Amino acid sequence: NRDAIFTLRPLFHSLDESKGLGDTNYGNFKNPDLDKLIERAEVEMDAAKRQQIINEAVALAEESGDPRSIAFATLMDGSIAFYAGRFRRAVQRCEDARQIARERCRGVAWEMTTANLLGFASRVYLGEVAEVCAALPQLIEEGEHAVIGLRQRASRLGYQTLRGCAWTNRMKRSVA
């Protein structure tokens, strides 16, 4: 099941090497209530109940105060929404992650690139190609200044496809 538990388990569960829990909890965040929620969500089979548990766990995780973890958890929520075809939510969560990363984090070029691409791809699926076209120049400029250049990483994730969609839309408008 591809949901936020994918992020919560490694990032926010207290470290327990014997169970493979909290393996990327670099801030050593510990909250027994959150651990219990994560463990409950992993075994809950009812999708609605599972989502409710995950929502409670995400709210607790966001209280951690660690901006990198919050940005990453938010980005993973956007990613999960994208792959589930919930494109409006993906746009919002990717923009939220991008804002958190931009304002409160350093060294998050991968996260920013991923948030940009998933957000843009979601906008394309929603038919918001004009918004993609309008934002591309600034995005490319930002990417050129990043440690990991946007063009290099993005080409692996479908940047050329997005650019092609934007160009096609622009050509359709100029012909009409």
C-alpha positions, 0 to 999 in steps of 0.5 A, a space after each residue: 500500500 503506497 501511502 504516507 506510512 512509507 515516509 512515517 516508518 523510516 523518518 519518524 518511528 523511534 530507531 529500532 534496528 531489530 525491526 528495521 524501524 526509524 532507520 533514517 530518523 537522523 534527528 533521533 525523534 522519539 514519540 511513543 504515541 507516534 510509534 504506536 500509530 505507525 505500527 497500528 497503521 501498518 496492520 490496519 486493512 480498512 483503507 479509511 481507518 488506515 488513512 485516519 490513523 496515518 493522518 493522526 501520525 502525520 500531525 504528530 510527525 509535523 510537531 517534530 519541528 525538524 524542517 527537513 523531515 517535515 518537508 520530506 514527509 510533505 513531499 512523500 504525501 504529494 508523491 503518493 497523491 500523484 501516483 494515486 491520481 489525486 493530482 490537485 492534492 499532489 500540486 498542493 502538497 508538492 508546493 507545500 514541501 517546496 515552500 518548507 524546503 526553500 524557506 527552512 532547509 539547505 541542501 535539498 536540491 533533490 527534494 526541490 526538484 522532485 516537488 517541482 516535477 511532480 507538481 508540474 506533472 500534476 498540473 499537466 494532468 489537470 490541464 493547467 499547461 499554461 501555468 506550467 509554461 509560465 513557471 518554467 523559466 523561473 524554475 529553470 533559473 532556480 535549477 541552474 543555481 542548485 547543487 544538483 542542476 534541475 535539468 540534469 535530474 529532471 531529465 531523468 524524471 520526465 522534464 523533457 516530456 513536461 517541456 514538450 507538453 508546454 510547447 505543444 500547448 503554446 503552439 496550439 494557442 498560437 494557431 487558434 
